Amino acid sequence: MARSVTTQRKIINTAAAWSIGFLIFFPILWTILTSFKTEATAIADPPVFLAFDWTLENYEVVLERSNYARFLWNSIFIAGGSTLLGLIVAIPAAWSMAFVPSRRTKDILLWMLSTKMLPAVGVLYPIYLMFIKLGLLDNRIGLTIVIMLINLPIIVWMLYTYFREIPGEILEAARMDGATLKSEILYVLTPMAVPGIASTLLLNFILAWNEAFWTLNLTAAKAAPLTAFIASYSSPEGLFYAKLSAASTMAIAPILILGWFSQKQLVRGLTFGAVK
Amino acid sequence: MATQHSRSAARMMMAPAVILLLGWMLVPLTMTLFFSFKKYLPMRGGDLGWVGFDNYIRFVTSSAFWPSVTATLVIVLGVLFITVVFGVLLAILLDQPMWGQGIVRILVIAPFFVMPTVSALVWKNMFMDPVNGLFAHLWQAFGLTPVEWLSQASLGSIVMIVSWQWLPFATLILLTAIQSLDSEQLEAAEMDGAPPLSRFGYITLPHLSRAITIVVLIQTIFLLSIFAEIFVTTQGSFGTRTLTYLIYQRVLESQNIGLGSAGGIYAVILANIMAVFLMRIVGKNLDA
């Protein structure tokens, strides 16, 4: 039975929740608004909220001056590449752990989780050294592999929790009907696993896109993704609020939109299935 | 029933992931351990031989060590406190009947998707800048002197920025947990005349305890290694040099690899202590 709620209480709830929601979202909103201002309006005192001459000038300047397209492409390459590579490695592993569990499956899963907790700074120098020796410093491929490895435990875990929900009887039935392992995976499992794989892909793309330890430390000019591009604005000569805002908006907009679609998967992925 | 054949196939399928992660864990960690026992200065003489536990002792006795522990603790505990308390309140509020719940959820969760460098820069310049920041304008409007946030209240400012990033995570997980609470239990308590505060204290909070534990553990692991927020705002000055940042400076800025590696091993040990607790909870869930 649903609890009856007075309209008055619902109004209070709504007002409170919307105010807090607005407050939390405000820094993002302010950044987006500022990106359409001129530099003078951006630092005007008192601040202007909506009544200003909207301009696209900042976007033009940022696009022109900073080779934004290259940073964007690097971000897409690294986030997309690491996620796809991760899925290729993780899907068979998660499949076998979910459907052919052994006594050690649980230990292996927990051990994988423990590698995620390795503090990056503890292995900074060895990775840095290896990158120098292998000529991978400031190289997209090297960074893609590192990001793939740091997200691999989450990918395996997420896939595992999704795969475990697929009823095993269906697979048994397919096996009885003489399906080979290959056709079992291809025709029976894959169609049922697609939603889980899609969610995993989405969340890990977001995590990889926002990763800011390895991307800042292992790239310079060539392979730098958007995280590093934005960090370059922290130098004093780059301090133009409107342009900073335009660059920031462009860096976060794609992921903000993707992120809103992945709310539910976020809980599951980041708590390793402990909260659903 | 799994056959012998499918078992060995399963092992083969697991192998790439296991081998990759094993390599990723063991190779760099062994190297860090190796360097931590050496005096190794790539820019000033290179490998200067074995020094035993010297680096470990020097790391904890250096004047920068205890302040970095304090800074780390203040940031981790501060952010945990803010995100858990406000996360619980916000989750309860969002669980109430209202109009436009979906939209509010979207607004609240948004900061989590903002990359750390962007949120740090936006807060640093557009809000906390003592001349042009919004806070400065606000302070002036009330006739107060603007605060130089990142130098006068540096740790508080970092806590604020990081809390803003992690509040959505805590809220979302706690909200998910609250929604699984049986509302009939709350109704029954209400019928029996339990006031709201006792309903919260005796029903909601105990129900949330597991979710809160998970939030605390996962956030601690991520918070111990925050980097970009400090890199972009203060570069470790004004007392914001955390353990992670100190190690980073030892390794890449002053290129004292031995000392930095010893610090790295300390960080690994610290993270593992947290990890043991988290894994126990997650592991219990696997059996269910």
HADDOCK unambig.tbl for C-alpha pairs under 7 A between the chains (distance, minus, plus):
assign (segid A and resid 10 and name CA) (segid B and resid 97 and name CA) 6.11 0.50 0.50
assign (segid A and resid 10 and name CA) (segid B and resid 98 and name CA) 5.22 0.50 0.50
assign (segid A and resid 13 and name CA) (segid B and resid 93 and name CA) 7.00 0.50 0.50
assign (segid A and resid 13 and name CA) (segid B and resid 96 and name CA) 6.82 0.50 0.50
assign (segid A and resid 13 and name CA) (segid B and resid 98 and name CA) 5.87 0.50 0.50
assign (segid A and resid 14 and name CA) (segid B and resid 98 and name CA) 4.94 0.50 0.50
assign (segid A and resid 14 and name CA) (segid B and resid 99 and name CA) 5.83 0.50 0.50
assign (segid A and resid 17 and name CA) (segid B and resid 93 and name CA) 6.67 0.50 0.50
assign (segid A and resid 17 and name CA) (segid B and resid 94 and name CA) 6.67 0.50 0.50
assign (segid A and resid 17 and name CA) (segid B and resid 104 and name CA) 6.75 0.50 0.50
assign (segid A and resid 18 and name CA) (segid B and resid 104 and name CA) 6.01 0.50 0.50
assign (segid A and resid 21 and name CA) (segid B and resid 104 and name CA) 5.47 0.50 0.50
assign (segid A and resid 21 and name CA) (segid B and resid 107 and name CA) 5.35 0.50 0.50
assign (segid A and resid 21 and name CA) (segid B and resid 108 and name CA) 5.14 0.50 0.50
assign (segid A and resid 22 and name CA) (segid B and resid 107 and name CA) 6.75 0.50 0.50
assign (segid A and resid 24 and name CA) (segid B and resid 108 and name CA) 5.94 0.50 0.50
assign (segid A and resid 25 and name CA) (segid B and resid 107 and name CA) 5.40 0.50 0.50
assign (segid A and resid 25 and name CA) (segid B and resid 108 and name CA) 6.37 0.50 0.50
assign (segid A and resid 25 and name CA) (segid B and resid 110 and name CA) 6.67 0.50 0.50
assign (segid A and resid 43 and name CA) (segid B and resid 132 and name CA) 5.64 0.50 0.50
assign (segid A and resid 45 and name CA) (segid B and resid 137 and name CA) 6.58 0.50 0.50
assign (segid A and resid 46 and name CA) (segid B and resid 137 and name CA) 6.59 0.50 0.50
assign (segid A and resid 89 and name CA) (segid B and resid 16 and name CA) 6.24 0.50 0.50
assign (segid A and resid 89 and name CA) (segid B and resid 17 and name CA) 5.64 0.50 0.50
assign (segid A and resid 90 and name CA) (segid B and resid 17 and name CA) 6.16 0.50 0.50
assign (segid A and resid 92 and name CA) (segid B and resid 13 and name CA) 4.98 0.50 0.50
assign (segid A and resid 92 and name CA) (segid B and resid 14 and name CA) 6.35 0.50 0.50
assign (segid A and resid 93 and name CA) (segid B and resid 13 and name CA) 5.25 0.50 0.50
assign (segid A and resid 93 and name CA) (segid B and resid 14 and name CA) 4.00 0.50 0.50
assign (segid A and resid 93 and name CA) (segid B and resid 17 and name CA) 6.47 0.50 0.50
assign (segid A and resid 96 and name CA) (segid B and resid 10 and name CA) 4.83 0.50 0.50
assign (segid A and resid 96 and name CA) (segid B and resid 13 and name CA) 6.59 0.50 0.50
assign (segid A and resid 96 and name CA) (segid B and resid 14 and name CA) 6.71 0.50 0.50
assign (segid A and resid 100 and name CA) (segid B and resid 2 and name CA) 6.30 0.50 0.50
assign (segid A and resid 100 and name CA) (segid B and resid 7 and name CA) 6.62 0.50 0.50
assign (segid A and resid 100 and name CA) (segid B and resid 10 and name CA) 6.54 0.50 0.50
assign (segid A and resid 110 and name CA) (segid B and resid 279 and name CA) 6.54 0.50 0.50
assign (segid A and resid 110 and name CA) (segid B and resid 283 and name CA) 6.99 0.50 0.50
assign (segid A and resid 114 and name CA) (segid B and resid 275 and name CA) 6.60 0.50 0.50
assign (segid A and resid 115 and name CA) (segid B and resid 25 and name CA) 6.36 0.50 0.50
assign (segid A and resid 117 and name CA) (segid B and resid 221 and name CA) 6.61 0.50 0.50
assign (segid A and resid 117 and name CA) (segid B and resid 271 and name CA) 6.50 0.50 0.50
assign (segid A and resid 117 and name CA) (segid B and resid 275 and name CA) 6.69 0.50 0.50
assign (segid A and resid 118 and name CA) (segid B and resid 268 and name CA) 6.11 0.50 0.50
assign (segid A and resid 118 and name CA) (segid B and resid 271 and name CA) 6.83 0.50 0.50
assign (segid A and resid 119 and name CA) (segid B and resid 225 and name CA) 6.40 0.50 0.50
assign (segid A and resid 119 and name CA) (segid B and resid 267 and name CA) 6.65 0.50 0.50
assign (segid A and resid 119 and name CA) (segid B and resid 268 and name CA) 5.93 0.50 0.50
assign (segid A and resid 119 and name CA) (segid B and resid 271 and name CA) 6.80 0.50 0.50
assign (segid A and resid 121 and name CA) (segid B and resid 244 and name CA) 6.26 0.50 0.50
assign (segid A and resid 121 and name CA) (segid B and resid 247 and name CA) 6.85 0.50 0.50
assign (segid A and resid 121 and name CA) (segid B and resid 248 and name CA) 6.40 0.50 0.50
assign (segid A and resid 121 and name CA) (segid B and resid 264 and name CA) 6.23 0.50 0.50
assign (segid A and resid 122 and name CA) (segid B and resid 261 and name CA) 6.75 0.50 0.50
assign (segid A and resid 122 and name CA) (segid B and resid 264 and name CA) 3.78 0.50 0.50
assign (segid A and resid 122 and name CA) (segid B and resid 265 and name CA) 6.10 0.50 0.50
assign (segid A and resid 122 and name CA) (segid B and resid 267 and name CA) 6.39 0.50 0.50
assign (segid A and resid 122 and name CA) (segid B and resid 268 and name CA) 6.23 0.50 0.50
assign (segid A and resid 123 and name CA) (segid B and resid 28 and name CA) 5.55 0.50 0.50
assign (segid A and resid 123 and name CA) (segid B and resid 29 and name CA) 6.05 0.50 0.50
assign (segid A and resid 123 and name CA) (segid B and resid 32 and name CA) 6.27 0.50 0.50
assign (segid A and resid 125 and name CA) (segid B and resid 251 and name CA) 6.55 0.50 0.50
assign (segid A and resid 126 and name CA) (segid B and resid 28 and name CA) 5.23 0.50 0.50
assign (segid A and resid 126 and name CA) (segid B and resid 31 and name CA) 6.02 0.50 0.50
assign (segid A and resid 126 and name CA) (segid B and resid 32 and name CA) 6.39 0.50 0.50
assign (segid A and resid 127 and name CA) (segid B and resid 28 and name CA) 6.49 0.50 0.50
assign (segid A and resid 149 and name CA) (segid B and resid 21 and name CA) 6.83 0.50 0.50
assign (segid A and resid 210 and name CA) (segid B and resid 115 and name CA) 4.62 0.50 0.50
assign (segid A and resid 210 and name CA) (segid B and resid 116 and name CA) 6.89 0.50 0.50
assign (segid A and resid 212 and name CA) (segid B and resid 116 and name CA) 6.78 0.50 0.50
assign (segid A and resid 212 and name CA) (segid B and resid 228 and name CA) 6.00 0.50 0.50
assign (segid A and resid 213 and name CA) (segid B and resid 227 and name CA) 6.42 0.50 0.50
assign (segid A and resid 213 and name CA) (segid B and resid 228 and name CA) 6.53 0.50 0.50
assign (segid A and resid 227 and name CA) (segid B and resid 115 and name CA) 6.75 0.50 0.50
assign (segid A and resid 227 and name CA) (segid B and resid 117 and name CA) 5.94 0.50 0.50
assign (segid A and resid 230 and name CA) (segid B and resid 117 and name CA) 6.35 0.50 0.50
assign (segid A and resid 230 and name CA) (segid B and resid 118 and name CA) 6.35 0.50 0.50
assign (segid A and resid 231 and name CA) (segid B and resid 117 and name CA) 5.79 0.50 0.50
assign (segid A and resid 231 and name CA) (segid B and resid 232 and name CA) 6.33 0.50 0.50
assign (segid A and resid 234 and name CA) (segid B and resid 121 and name CA) 6.74 0.50 0.50
assign (segid A and resid 234 and name CA) (segid B and resid 232 and name CA) 6.21 0.50 0.50
assign (segid A and resid 248 and name CA) (segid B and resid 118 and name CA) 5.92 0.50 0.50
assign (segid A and resid 252 and name CA) (segid B and resid 114 and name CA) 5.74 0.50 0.50
assign (segid A and resid 252 and name CA) (segid B and resid 115 and name CA) 6.81 0.50 0.50
assign (segid A and resid 255 and name CA) (segid B and resid 113 and name CA) 6.44 0.50 0.50
assign (segid A and resid 256 and name CA) (segid B and resid 110 and name CA) 6.65 0.50 0.50
assign (segid A and resid 256 and name CA) (segid B and resid 113 and name CA) 5.60 0.50 0.50
assign (segid A and resid 259 and name CA) (segid B and resid 113 and name CA) 6.23 0.50 0.50
assign (segid A and resid 260 and name CA) (segid B and resid 106 and name CA) 6.39 0.50 0.50
assign (segid A and resid 267 and name CA) (segid B and resid 172 and name CA) 6.95 0.50 0.50
assign (segid A and resid 267 and name CA) (segid B and resid 173 and name CA) 5.80 0.50 0.50
assign (segid A and resid 274 and name CA) (segid B and resid 282 and name CA) 5.75 0.50 0.50
assign (segid A and resid 274 and name CA) (segid B and resid 285 and name CA) 6.18 0.50 0.50
assign (segid A and resid 276 and name CA) (segid B and resid 176 and name CA) 6.99 0.50 0.50
